[in-house]
Amino acid sequence: MGGKRVVIIGGVALGPKTACRLKRLEPDAEVVIIDQDEYISYGGCGIPYFISGDVNSVQDLMSTSFHMLRTPQFFQDVKDVKVRVRTRATAIDREKRCVHLVDLATGAEEELPYDRLVIATGSTPNRPPIPGIDLPGVTSVTNLHAAMAVKDMISSGKVDRAVIIGGGAIGCEMAEALGDLWGIETHLVEVEEQVLPGILAPSLAGIVRTHLEEKGVHVRLGRRVVQIRKDDEEGGLVVELKPEESLHAQLVITSAGVRPNVELAKSAGLATGPTGALIVNEMLQTSDPRIFAGGDCIEIPHLITGKPVFFPQGSLANRQGRIIGTNLAGGAAKFKGTVGSFSIKVFDLGVASTGISPQTAAKNGFDAESVLVVQADRAHFYPTQDLIYFQLTVERKTRRILGAQALGANGDAVAGRINSIASLLPFHPTVEDISNLEIAYSPPFASALDVVNAAGNTAENILDGLNRPMDPAEFEKCLLIDQDEECLCLDVRGPANAAPFVERFGARWVNIPQETLNKRMDEVPRNKRLLLVCNSGVRSYEAMRQLEREGITNTKNVQGGVAALKKSGVFDRGNESSD
């Protein structure tokens, strides 16, 4: 098969990876990459960090690890791959096996024959149907041109206030980029009732929201943007929300997600699936076996739900590019699917997840339990230890782990724990597998009983009926929002820790330290629903077992304890509601 021509449409992530893998395996192949932009093979996921200043220049996003710039000339000289930039593919003729091209500089048109074709057209940003979305100053920062324009606007002092529409991953990253270095008054608007909707469970999303607010970001949840208009009085823009509110800004960034860029492929008659993305088989061939596709324009199996999913990730594009390159050279590599792993940095928090959240589990028909534990990410006595908030989603009947989420100040620790679960998920691990998972231990890196093991143990206790959990959101509703008189908080921490809460809540907050509980059973109210709290949920579980022995069973153990409640801002919101 030597000497065949492979044409690749798209030159950001999947395209260059495919080309380079193929040329290593089959040096005689002629490989041509077509891209309508002038910038190719750049780290698009680094755009927020370029805007924030963590990454100094666009060239840094386009350079190799050995500091060579990935230009067309680089690919020609180093990889023997021809790259044609500022060239748009306008049609695919599958019968003649050629691609129709137009040179964007000259307008010249031509046909480029292929033996094999690779579609790497990626995704395009969603543009919400909002009046005024096309006004100057409104942008989605999804390519280098937009990124440079935004950074130029900011660095020249033209932006004092900004509005970000969408509280997903890009929205949160952009909130940090604008506020952290540049000190821009930033408003984050999300139509759902939490940030990172569909990604994080509400309990962990509440922690992210609180952290954003602590860093000065004005977070507005459950709000819909109904219009963007020019600000005739102050200049700039006005973003109108519902419920009624007006936000003034010089910059509006839309981060409403992306959709697969498949119009070219659909026009050629290639099959798309329920997500709107291209259908591919395990070898990443489209409905035309001579045409391969990967990256942000395809749908792939979700290995937890079994359903096709559109999951745009640069890491997946690179892995798929290698597989396509192998198969173009006559190999039989397969891509099985994804478990949906994800990570971001939000100011001082590392946030990561894999598998599915409790909400997604419910939507897909799983009878799932949510398990939240809070524990030090290193040995508790090691100086750099910090708390990690770790949540499992577990199927009750089969005890199968469906997903895991975590956040904490030490982002490497967070990602490491989630990656350990991600590697197991394709093999349907159970809570017992997690309880006994071997973790490399040393005090600077982990606890002797790691947070992953602790989560598995807690899940076992919950599924076996030994631990009856209550999540922070339910606690907030019961004690603070509804102020249910049937609920009473039994704090089993020491008196010094409990005192501020006893003072605030009076008779609704009782303090009996766990180590004294057996001797003070007569002080435990038996006609109330007892919400047991400690710092993290461990001592309150011990207290639950002690109370159970005495016949007191109307108890709930607040998952994550006061650490999770404080971190998610529950008590601060309680203050607001009582003012």
BELTA-V950046 format. One record per residue. N is the residue number from 1. PHI is phi in radians with two decimals (* if undefined). OMEGA is omega in whole degrees, 0 to 359 (999 if undefined). D_FIRST is the distance of its C-alpha to the first C-alpha in Angstrom with 2 decimals. Layout:
n | phi | omega | d_first
N | PHI | OMEGA | D_FIRST
N | PHI | OMEGA | D_FIRST
This chain:
n | phi | omega | d_first
1 | * | 182 | 0.00
2 | -1.08 | 177 | 3.79
3 | 1.49 | 180 | 6.51
4 | -1.25 | 178 | 6.30
5 | -1.74 | 176 | 9.89
6 | -2.01 | 177 | 11.36
7 | -1.82 | 181 | 15.10
8 | -2.08 | 179 | 17.50
9 | -1.72 | 181 | 21.05
10 | 2.14 | 188 | 23.43
11 | -2.22 | 182 | 23.90
12 | -1.65 | 184 | 26.50
13 | -2.07 | 185 | 25.30
14 | -1.09 | 184 | 22.23
15 | -1.00 | 180 | 20.31
16 | -1.08 | 179 | 20.67
17 | -1.12 | 177 | 20.11
18 | -1.04 | 183 | 16.76
19 | -1.04 | 184 | 15.72
20 | -1.19 | 178 | 17.07
21 | -1.11 | 180 | 15.61
22 | -1.08 | 183 | 11.99
23 | -1.16 | 177 | 12.74
24 | -1.22 | 182 | 14.38
25 | -1.47 | 185 | 11.57
26 | -2.41 | 186 | 8.75
27 | -1.00 | 183 | 11.09
28 | -1.41 | 181 | 9.09
29 | -1.16 | 174 | 8.28
30 | -1.64 | 185 | 11.18
31 | -2.10 | 180 | 13.37
32 | -2.20 | 175 | 16.62
33 | -1.78 | 178 | 19.40
34 | -1.94 | 175 | 22.17
35 | -2.55 | 182 | 25.61
36 | -1.39 | 180 | 28.99
37 | -1.63 | 175 | 30.93
38 | -1.63 | 180 | 31.55
39 | -1.76 | 180 | 31.29
40 | -2.29 | 170 | 27.99
41 | 0.83 | 179 | 27.05
42 | -2.05 | 179 | 30.64
43 | -1.47 | 182 | 32.42
44 | -1.07 | 180 | 33.94
45 | -1.19 | 179 | 35.77
46 | -1.57 | 183 | 37.73
47 | -1.01 | 178 | 39.34
48 | -1.01 | 182 | 42.60
49 | -1.40 | 171 | 42.97
50 | -1.21 | 180 | 42.50
51 | -1.16 | 181 | 45.26
52 | -1.26 | 184 | 47.48
53 | 1.77 | 177 | 47.14
54 | -1.11 | 173 | 45.61
55 | -1.83 | 192 | 42.54
56 | -1.21 | 189 | 43.89
57 | -2.56 | 174 | 41.50
58 | -1.06 | 181 | 38.47
59 | -1.06 | 178 | 36.79
60 | -1.10 | 179 | 37.16
61 | -1.29 | 183 | 35.05
62 | -1.84 | 186 | 32.32
63 | -1.73 | 176 | 32.35
64 | -1.39 | 179 | 30.37
65 | -1.15 | 176 | 32.29
66 | -1.84 | 167 | 32.74
67 | 1.16 | 170 | 34.19
68 | -1.79 | 183 | 31.59
69 | -1.38 | 182 | 31.47
70 | -1.46 | 178 | 28.20
71 | -1.80 | 173 | 28.29
72 | -0.95 | 180 | 25.66
73 | -1.15 | 177 | 26.46
74 | -1.04 | 181 | 25.94
75 | -1.14 | 179 | 22.40
76 | -1.17 | 186 | 21.68
77 | -1.35 | 188 | 23.43
78 | -1.65 | 186 | 22.72
79 | -1.90 | 185 | 19.36
80 | 1.02 | 178 | 17.69
81 | -2.06 | 178 | 17.48
82 | -1.52 | 179 | 19.21
83 | -2.11 | 178 | 21.88
84 | -2.02 | 180 | 23.96
85 | -1.60 | 182 | 27.20
86 | 0.90 | 180 | 29.98
87 | -2.26 | 184 | 27.48
88 | -1.86 | 171 | 27.74
89 | -1.44 | 185 | 25.33
90 | -1.79 | 180 | 27.74
91 | -2.86 | 175 | 25.76
92 | -2.06 | 177 | 22.46
93 | -1.77 | 185 | 21.94
94 | -1.21 | 181 | 19.72
95 | -1.19 | 179 | 20.27
96 | -1.48 | 183 | 19.22
97 | 0.96 | 176 | 16.61
98 | -2.58 | 178 | 18.38
99 | -1.99 | 175 | 20.68
100 | -1.48 | 185 | 24.18
101 | -2.15 | 170 | 25.44
102 | -2.34 | 176 | 28.87
103 | -1.39 | 186 | 29.88
104 | -1.23 | 178 | 32.77
105 | -1.45 | 186 | 34.50
106 | -1.91 | 184 | 34.64
107 | 1.44 | 181 | 34.04
108 | -1.18 | 180 | 31.46
109 | -1.97 | 178 | 29.01
110 | -2.76 | 174 | 25.54
111 | -1.98 | 180 | 22.45
112 | -2.00 | 180 | 19.11
113 | -1.20 | 176 | 16.10
114 | -2.45 | 168 | 13.22
115 | -1.61 | 174 | 9.98
116 | -2.36 | 182 | 11.06
117 | -2.20 | 176 | 14.62
118 | -2.15 | 178 | 16.66
119 | -1.75 | 181 | 20.43
120 | -2.28 | 188 | 22.48
121 | -1.42 | 172 | 25.70
122 | 1.18 | 184 | 27.97
123 | -2.25 | 178 | 31.56
124 | -2.30 | 185 | 34.63
125 | -1.18 | 172 | 38.20
126 | -1.21 | 176 | 40.61
127 | -1.98 | 182 | 43.52
128 | -0.99 | 180 | 46.52
129 | -1.33 | 183 | 48.62
130 | -1.89 | 174 | 51.43
131 | -0.97 | 181 | 53.64
132 | 1.62 | 184 | 53.24
133 | -1.13 | 182 | 49.74
134 | -1.73 | 179 | 48.72
135 | -1.17 | 173 | 51.67
136 | -1.02 | 182 | 51.21
137 | 1.71 | 176 | 51.25
138 | -1.88 | 186 | 49.26
139 | -2.64 | 168 | 45.67
140 | -1.96 | 188 | 42.87
141 | -1.58 | 184 | 41.51
142 | -2.06 | 175 | 37.81
143 | -2.51 | 186 | 36.30
144 | -1.18 | 179 | 37.21
145 | -1.07 | 179 | 39.15
146 | -1.13 | 181 | 41.43
147 | -1.09 | 180 | 41.79
148 | -1.17 | 179 | 42.92
149 | -1.12 | 179 | 45.28
150 | -1.14 | 181 | 46.88
151 | -1.15 | 177 | 47.28
152 | -1.09 | 180 | 48.81
153 | -1.09 | 181 | 51.18
154 | -1.24 | 186 | 52.22
155 | -1.17 | 178 | 52.60
156 | -1.54 | 175 | 54.75
157 | 1.38 | 183 | 57.21
158 | -1.56 | 184 | 56.69
159 | -2.18 | 172 | 56.15
160 | -1.80 | 182 | 58.97
161 | -2.33 | 180 | 58.00
162 | -2.42 | 175 | 54.72
163 | -2.11 | 175 | 53.82
164 | -1.91 | 180 | 50.61
165 | -1.73 | 180 | 49.87
166 | 2.05 | 183 | 48.10
167 | -1.80 | 176 | 48.69
168 | -1.40 | 186 | 45.20
169 | -1.07 | 181 | 43.15
170 | -1.14 | 179 | 42.73
171 | -1.04 | 180 | 46.37
172 | -1.16 | 179 | 47.63
173 | -1.13 | 180 | 45.52
174 | -1.22 | 176 | 46.70
175 | -1.06 | 176 | 50.29
176 | -1.17 | 183 | 50.05
177 | -1.03 | 183 | 48.43
178 | -1.38 | 188 | 51.30
179 | -1.54 | 191 | 54.15
180 | -1.20 | 182 | 53.52
181 | -1.58 | 191 | 53.35
182 | -1.55 | 178 | 54.60
183 | 1.17 | 180 | 57.43
184 | -1.38 | 175 | 56.76
185 | -1.16 | 190 | 58.69
186 | -2.06 | 178 | 55.88
187 | -2.02 | 180 | 56.16
188 | -1.92 | 185 | 53.50
189 | -1.95 | 180 | 53.79
190 | -2.35 | 183 | 52.20
191 | -1.27 | 177 | 52.93
192 | -1.41 | 184 | 52.62
193 | -1.57 | 177 | 55.29
194 | -2.67 | 170 | 53.20
195 | -1.40 | 182 | 50.71
196 | 0.87 | 180 | 47.11
197 | -1.14 | 181 | 47.59
198 | 1.36 | 180 | 45.18
199 | -1.95 | 183 | 44.13
200 | -1.84 | 170 | 47.30
201 | -1.15 | 183 | 50.18
202 | -0.97 | 182 | 53.39
203 | -1.09 | 179 | 55.05
204 | -1.35 | 177 | 52.44
205 | -1.07 | 177 | 52.00
206 | -1.10 | 178 | 55.74
207 | -1.19 | 179 | 55.38
208 | -1.11 | 179 | 52.76
209 | -1.03 | 181 | 55.03
210 | -1.06 | 180 | 58.02
211 | -1.15 | 176 | 56.15
212 | -1.01 | 181 | 55.07
213 | -1.17 | 176 | 58.71
214 | -1.08 | 180 | 59.95
215 | -1.55 | 174 | 57.75
216 | 1.68 | 178 | 59.37
217 | -1.40 | 178 | 56.88
218 | -1.54 | 185 | 58.74
219 | -1.70 | 178 | 56.96
220 | -2.11 | 181 | 57.73
221 | -1.77 | 181 | 56.51
222 | 1.14 | 180 | 56.94
223 | -2.06 | 180 | 57.14
224 | -2.04 | 176 | 55.38
225 | -1.40 | 182 | 54.95
226 | -1.85 | 181 | 56.47
227 | -2.90 | 168 | 56.54
228 | -2.13 | 182 | 55.80
229 | -2.37 | 176 | 58.21
230 | -1.21 | 176 | 59.42
231 | -1.64 | 185 | 62.26
232 | -1.23 | 183 | 64.84
233 | -1.52 | 185 | 67.36
234 | -1.76 | 188 | 65.45
235 | 1.42 | 182 | 62.30
236 | 1.45 | 188 | 58.88
237 | -2.31 | 172 | 58.03
238 | -2.17 | 178 | 59.65
239 | -1.83 | 182 | 57.67
240 | -1.64 | 181 | 59.65
241 | -1.95 | 170 | 59.26
242 | -2.28 | 359 | 60.49
243 | -0.91 | 195 | 62.79
244 | -1.04 | 173 | 64.43
245 | -2.87 | 179 | 63.71
246 | -2.10 | 179 | 62.80
247 | -1.99 | 179 | 60.71
248 | -1.64 | 182 | 60.92
249 | -2.77 | 172 | 57.98
250 | -1.74 | 183 | 56.38
251 | -2.42 | 175 | 52.83
252 | -2.16 | 180 | 51.29
253 | -1.96 | 176 | 47.90
254 | -1.61 | 178 | 46.27
255 | -2.35 | 184 | 44.21
256 | -1.67 | 178 | 43.89
257 | 1.45 | 182 | 40.38
258 | -2.31 | 176 | 37.11
259 | -2.27 | 182 | 35.22
260 | -1.13 | 179 | 31.52
261 | -1.58 | 190 | 30.40
262 | -2.18 | 184 | 28.70
263 | -1.05 | 179 | 30.32
264 | -1.05 | 182 | 27.26
265 | -1.20 | 179 | 25.23
266 | -1.12 | 179 | 28.22
267 | -1.10 | 178 | 28.70
268 | -1.52 | 177 | 25.26
269 | 1.52 | 178 | 26.42
270 | -1.34 | 188 | 24.62
271 | -1.32 | 173 | 26.85
272 | -2.03 | 184 | 29.13
273 | -1.91 | 183 | 31.34
274 | -1.10 | 178 | 34.99
275 | -1.44 | 185 | 34.59
276 | 1.59 | 180 | 33.31
277 | -1.63 | 181 | 29.93
278 | -1.19 | 174 | 26.51
279 | -1.49 | 176 | 25.85
280 | -2.31 | 174 | 22.73
281 | -1.59 | 183 | 21.89
282 | -1.12 | 178 | 21.61
283 | -1.54 | 178 | 17.90
284 | 1.18 | 171 | 19.10
285 | -1.58 | 175 | 17.68
286 | -1.36 | 177 | 20.26
287 | -1.14 | 170 | 21.66
288 | -1.82 | 186 | 18.65
289 | -1.10 | 176 | 15.67
290 | -1.46 | 183 | 13.37
291 | -2.06 | 178 | 15.87
292 | -1.80 | 176 | 16.63
293 | -2.69 | 178 | 20.04
294 | -2.89 | 180 | 22.23
295 | 1.36 | 189 | 25.34
296 | -1.33 | 182 | 28.53
297 | -1.84 | 181 | 27.32
298 | -2.07 | 169 | 26.54
299 | -1.85 | 184 | 28.87
300 | -2.36 | 179 | 28.42
301 | -1.22 | 170 | 30.54
302 | -1.54 | 188 | 33.66
303 | -1.32 | 175 | 34.01
304 | -1.69 | 183 | 37.81
305 | -1.48 | 184 | 38.57
306 | 1.38 | 183 | 35.56
307 | -1.75 | 175 | 35.43
308 | -1.18 | 184 | 32.77
309 | -2.45 | 172 | 33.60
310 | -1.74 | 188 | 32.82
311 | -2.35 | 184 | 32.98
312 | -1.25 | 180 | 31.96
313 | -2.57 | 178 | 31.57
314 | -1.06 | 180 | 29.85
315 | -1.16 | 178 | 29.24
316 | -1.13 | 180 | 27.40
317 | -1.03 | 180 | 25.22
318 | -1.19 | 178 | 24.18
319 | -1.13 | 180 | 23.52
320 | -1.20 | 177 | 21.49
321 | -1.05 | 178 | 19.47
322 | -1.13 | 180 | 18.39
323 | -1.11 | 179 | 17.51
324 | -1.10 | 179 | 15.39
325 | -1.03 | 178 | 13.57
326 | -1.08 | 184 | 13.02
327 | -1.27 | 175 | 11.81
328 | -1.11 | 179 | 9.38
329 | -1.57 | 177 | 7.77
330 | 1.71 | 180 | 8.02
331 | -1.40 | 181 | 11.73
332 | -2.39 | 179 | 14.78
333 | -1.25 | 183 | 17.27
334 | -2.25 | 173 | 20.23
335 | -1.96 | 188 | 22.90
336 | -1.41 | 183 | 26.13
337 | 2.54 | 185 | 28.44
338 | -2.33 | 169 | 31.23
339 | -1.76 | 172 | 34.80
340 | 1.36 | 180 | 35.64
341 | -1.37 | 192 | 36.56
342 | -2.75 | 172 | 38.25
343 | -2.69 | 174 | 40.41
344 | -2.55 | 172 | 42.41
345 | -1.95 | 177 | 45.27
346 | -2.15 | 186 | 48.41
347 | 0.92 | 184 | 50.89
348 | -1.66 | 182 | 51.98
349 | -1.89 | 165 | 50.29
350 | -1.66 | 183 | 46.91
351 | -2.24 | 181 | 45.85
352 | -2.60 | 177 | 43.05
353 | -2.65 | 174 | 42.19
354 | -2.64 | 183 | 39.76
355 | 1.28 | 184 | 39.71
356 | -2.12 | 179 | 42.26
357 | -1.44 | 177 | 45.77
358 | -1.00 | 180 | 48.87
359 | -1.14 | 179 | 48.93
360 | -1.14 | 177 | 45.31
361 | -1.05 | 180 | 46.04
362 | -1.10 | 180 | 49.03
363 | -1.12 | 182 | 47.12
364 | -1.72 | 172 | 44.57
365 | 1.47 | 178 | 47.32
366 | -1.45 | 170 | 47.54
367 | -1.56 | 193 | 51.04
368 | -2.02 | 175 | 50.57
369 | -2.00 | 178 | 52.83
370 | -1.82 | 184 | 52.62
371 | -2.17 | 181 | 53.52
372 | -2.08 | 174 | 54.43
373 | -2.23 | 178 | 55.39
374 | -2.22 | 184 | 56.44
375 | -2.73 | 176 | 56.38
376 | -1.13 | 181 | 56.04
377 | -1.47 | 171 | 52.47
378 | -2.15 | 173 | 53.68
379 | -1.01 | 188 | 56.72
380 | -1.07 | 182 | 59.66
381 | -1.62 | 184 | 61.50
382 | -1.43 | 190 | 58.71
383 | -1.01 | 185 | 59.51
384 | -1.61 | 181 | 56.28
385 | -1.12 | 174 | 56.13
386 | -2.56 | 182 | 56.00
387 | -1.27 | 172 | 55.90
388 | -2.07 | 181 | 52.69
389 | -1.82 | 193 | 52.90
390 | -2.18 | 184 | 50.59
391 | -2.21 | 175 | 50.17
392 | -1.91 | 168 | 48.56
393 | -1.95 | 190 | 47.92
394 | -2.23 | 174 | 48.54
395 | -1.35 | 188 | 48.54
396 | -1.10 | 188 | 52.05
397 | -1.19 | 185 | 51.58
398 | -1.60 | 183 | 48.52
399 | 1.13 | 181 | 49.21
400 | -1.35 | 174 | 45.54
401 | -1.36 | 180 | 44.69
402 | -1.74 | 181 | 43.25
403 | -3.11 | 177 | 43.15
404 | -2.59 | 178 | 44.73
405 | -2.44 | 180 | 45.94
406 | -2.71 | 171 | 47.69
407 | -2.65 | 180 | 49.20
408 | 3.11 | 183 | 51.22
409 | -1.26 | 178 | 52.10
410 | -1.62 | 187 | 49.80
411 | -1.06 | 179 | 46.41
412 | -1.14 | 178 | 44.53
413 | -1.17 | 179 | 46.61
414 | -1.10 | 182 | 45.93
415 | -1.09 | 180 | 42.14
416 | -1.08 | 180 | 42.19
417 | -1.15 | 181 | 44.14
418 | -1.16 | 178 | 41.99
419 | -1.10 | 179 | 38.77
420 | -1.13 | 178 | 40.32
421 | -1.30 | 182 | 40.85
422 | -1.00 | 182 | 37.46
423 | -1.18 | 181 | 35.72
424 | -1.59 | 190 | 37.88
425 | -0.94 | 179 | 37.82
426 | -1.07 | 184 | 34.68
427 | -1.81 | 176 | 36.61
428 | 0.96 | 180 | 39.75
429 | -1.21 | 176 | 42.23
430 | -1.83 | 179 | 45.96
431 | -1.07 | 179 | 48.85
432 | -1.16 | 176 | 49.59
433 | -1.10 | 180 | 46.16
434 | -1.26 | 178 | 46.93
435 | -1.01 | 185 | 50.45
436 | -1.87 | 180 | 49.20
437 | -1.12 | 181 | 46.08
438 | -1.41 | 179 | 46.07
439 | -2.02 | 177 | 46.31
440 | -1.12 | 188 | 46.44
441 | -1.97 | 166 | 50.08
442 | -2.82 | 185 | 51.98
443 | -0.86 | 179 | 54.70
444 | -1.24 | 187 | 52.88
445 | -2.13 | 185 | 49.92
446 | -2.85 | 171 | 51.19
447 | -1.51 | 178 | 54.21
448 | -1.06 | 169 | 54.89
449 | -1.91 | 189 | 54.45
450 | -1.20 | 179 | 51.71
451 | -1.05 | 177 | 51.82
452 | -1.10 | 178 | 48.84
453 | -1.12 | 180 | 50.92
454 | -1.07 | 178 | 53.98
455 | -1.13 | 177 | 52.19
456 | -1.10 | 179 | 51.18
457 | -1.10 | 179 | 54.78
458 | -1.11 | 178 | 56.18
459 | -1.08 | 176 | 53.90
460 | -1.01 | 182 | 55.13
461 | -1.10 | 179 | 58.72
462 | -1.20 | 181 | 58.23
463 | -1.16 | 179 | 56.54
464 | -1.48 | 177 | 59.24
465 | 1.41 | 180 | 61.95
466 | -1.46 | 183 | 63.36
467 | -2.21 | 179 | 62.45
468 | -1.82 | 190 | 63.05
469 | -1.51 | 169 | 61.19
470 | -2.36 | 182 | 61.91
471 | -1.48 | 184 | 59.45
472 | -1.00 | 180 | 60.73
473 | -1.14 | 179 | 60.49
474 | -1.18 | 177 | 62.69
475 | -1.07 | 180 | 65.11
476 | -1.04 | 181 | 65.38
477 | -1.12 | 185 | 66.12
478 | -1.22 | 189 | 68.71
479 | -1.53 | 190 | 70.62
480 | -1.87 | 184 | 70.20
481 | -1.47 | 180 | 69.36
482 | -1.35 | 185 | 71.26
483 | 0.87 | 181 | 73.66
484 | -1.09 | 182 | 74.07
485 | -1.22 | 178 | 77.43
486 | -1.39 | 180 | 76.26
487 | -1.64 | 176 | 73.67
488 | -2.37 | 181 | 74.88
489 | -1.59 | 175 | 72.84
490 | -1.85 | 183 | 73.63
491 | -1.60 | 184 | 72.52
492 | -1.79 | 174 | 72.38
493 | -1.49 | 178 | 71.84
494 | -1.19 | 183 | 74.60
495 | -1.00 | 182 | 77.46
496 | -1.12 | 178 | 76.41
497 | -1.22 | 186 | 72.95
498 | -1.43 | 190 | 74.37
499 | -0.92 | 181 | 77.41
500 | -1.07 | 181 | 75.87
501 | -1.38 | 175 | 74.59
502 | -1.08 | 179 | 77.88
503 | -1.14 | 183 | 79.65
504 | -1.29 | 189 | 77.36
505 | -1.77 | 176 | 77.20
506 | 1.09 | 186 | 80.59
507 | -1.18 | 181 | 81.22
508 | -1.46 | 180 | 77.69
509 | -2.30 | 183 | 76.29
510 | -1.86 | 181 | 77.80
511 | -1.98 | 171 | 77.13
512 | -2.35 | 181 | 77.48
513 | -0.95 | 185 | 75.48
514 | -1.02 | 182 | 73.44
515 | -1.23 | 179 | 75.18
516 | -1.89 | 189 | 78.54
517 | -1.10 | 182 | 77.49
518 | -1.03 | 181 | 78.82
519 | -1.48 | 186 | 82.28
520 | -2.14 | 182 | 82.28
521 | -1.03 | 181 | 81.11
522 | -1.18 | 179 | 84.32
523 | -1.57 | 183 | 83.23
524 | -1.38 | 177 | 80.04
525 | -1.10 | 184 | 80.50
526 | -1.80 | 182 | 79.93
527 | -1.86 | 180 | 80.27
528 | -2.17 | 171 | 77.28
529 | -1.47 | 188 | 73.52
530 | -1.63 | 175 | 72.63
531 | -1.75 | 187 | 69.62
532 | -1.55 | 179 | 69.06
533 | -2.31 | 167 | 67.73
534 | -2.43 | 180 | 67.24
535 | -1.25 | 188 | 65.06
536 | -2.31 | 182 | 61.77
537 | 1.93 | 183 | 62.49
538 | -1.42 | 180 | 63.07
539 | -1.16 | 179 | 66.89
540 | -1.19 | 173 | 67.20
541 | -1.18 | 176 | 65.30
542 | -1.02 | 179 | 67.78
543 | -1.12 | 178 | 70.55
544 | -1.04 | 180 | 69.18
545 | -1.18 | 177 | 69.37
546 | -1.11 | 180 | 72.90
547 | -1.12 | 180 | 74.04
548 | -1.04 | 180 | 72.50
549 | -1.09 | 180 | 74.66
550 | -1.63 | 178 | 77.71
551 | 1.48 | 179 | 76.78
552 | -1.69 | 188 | 75.60
553 | -2.03 | 181 | 72.37
554 | -1.45 | 187 | 72.31
555 | -2.27 | 173 | 70.01
556 | -2.33 | 178 | 66.66
557 | -1.72 | 183 | 64.80
558 | -1.28 | 185 | 63.50
559 | -1.17 | 179 | 59.92
560 | 1.43 | 175 | 59.29
561 | 1.04 | 182 | 63.03
562 | -1.12 | 178 | 64.75
563 | -1.02 | 180 | 61.82
564 | -1.24 | 180 | 59.56
565 | -1.11 | 179 | 62.43
566 | -1.16 | 186 | 63.26
567 | -1.11 | 181 | 59.70
568 | -1.56 | 175 | 59.02
569 | 1.36 | 183 | 62.23
570 | -1.02 | 184 | 63.99
571 | -1.27 | 176 | 67.39
572 | -1.17 | 177 | 67.04
573 | -1.18 | 175 | 66.35
574 | -1.11 | 176 | 69.30
575 | -1.10 | 181 | 71.46
576 | -1.08 | 183 | 70.32
577 | -1.24 | 182 | 71.18
578 | -1.60 | 182 | 74.59
579 | -1.30 | 999 | 75.58
